[in-house]
Amino acid sequence: MALTAKRITENFKELEDLNNEAFPKEERVSIERMIDLSQTGISDLYGVYDGDIFVGFFMTMTSDTCVYLFYLAICSSLRSHGYGGRTLKLMDDLYQRQIVLDMEPLDDQADNYEQRLRRTKFYASHGYRSSGYHLFYRNQTFDLLCTRGPFLKDDFIEITKELQRVVDESGEGDFHPKMLKAAYDILDIIDL
């Protein structure tokens, strides 16, 4: 059966449980806040369904040319059944523009190196490639991966500026990202 994406307008137990299980506390946004951002048009929050079965969710911010995927989670009992790849395809069909995501960089000294390697291979197998940039925020560095042609850096920067504005206005924390060329040359740091 084909997967469908349905806008999420209210919280439910499976969604809350998945958000808590899939994301570390320091990276997690409450479902209530996600719904609020979605209902005000700042972001998109979709549940993914296989028929009536809740499979997972994703949250994005968009521009006319670019999508920033900052949350994607598949229910743990359904992982390794093709739902992640099918969800990426669903998103590509839905948005029909470049999708950008950030993820932990490959670091063979990291405790979760194997997980990072699997994640990198997974996204690569679904058409994601290095943008040539990293994003640094909240004292962490993330690789930026993208689909569809050359990385639309300026468009992505505009999305992150809007996200920064929303976070600043809400008083919910500190989001002041820096974009770095993949070589980490300190001269190539770009303030967003």
KAPE-V608039 format. One record per pair of residues at least 12 apart in sequence whose ideal C-beta (glycine too) atoms are under 7 Angstrom apart, sorted by sequence separation. I is the first residue (numbers start at 1). GAP is how many residues later the second one is. If there is no record, write none. Layout:
BEGIN
i=(I:I)
gap=(GAP:GAP)
END
This chain:
BEGIN
i=(19:45:46:59:104:163:164:178:58:74:130:131:178:179:45:58:106:131:178:16:44:72:130:131:177:15:43:44:57:103:129:43:56:128:129:160:43:44:56:128:133:42:55:56:128:132:11:55:127:131:133:11:54:123:157:55:11:10:34:9:8:56:55:67:164:58:105:8:9:67:69:7:56:66:67:69:100:161:15:65:66:67:68:69:160:58:62:65:67:102:66:157:105:138:8:105:7:8:18:84:88:104:105:137:7:8:18:48:103:137:6:14:102:103:137:5:6:85:102:136:15:48:102:103:135:136:5:6:100:101:135:136:3:4:3:100:133:134:3:99:133:98:99:133:134:1:8:98:132:133:1:98:132:22:97:98:3:130:19:98:18:21:92:100:18:3:3:5:66:3:65:68:5:66:65:66:68:63:66:63:63:61:61:61:42)
gap=(12:12:12:12:12:12:12:12:13:13:13:13:13:13:14:14:14:14:14:15:15:15:15:15:15:16:16:16:16:16:16:17:17:17:17:17:18:18:18:18:18:19:19:19:19:19:20:20:20:20:20:21:21:22:22:23:24:25:25:26:27:27:28:28:28:29:29:30:30:30:30:31:31:31:31:31:31:31:32:32:32:32:32:32:32:33:33:33:33:33:34:35:36:36:37:37:38:38:38:38:38:38:38:38:39:39:39:39:39:39:40:40:40:40:40:41:41:41:41:41:42:42:42:42:42:42:43:43:44:44:44:44:45:45:46:46:46:46:47:47:47:48:48:48:48:49:49:49:49:49:50:50:50:51:51:51:52:52:54:54:55:55:55:56:57:83:84:85:86:87:87:88:89:89:90:90:91:92:93:95:96:98:101:102:124)
END
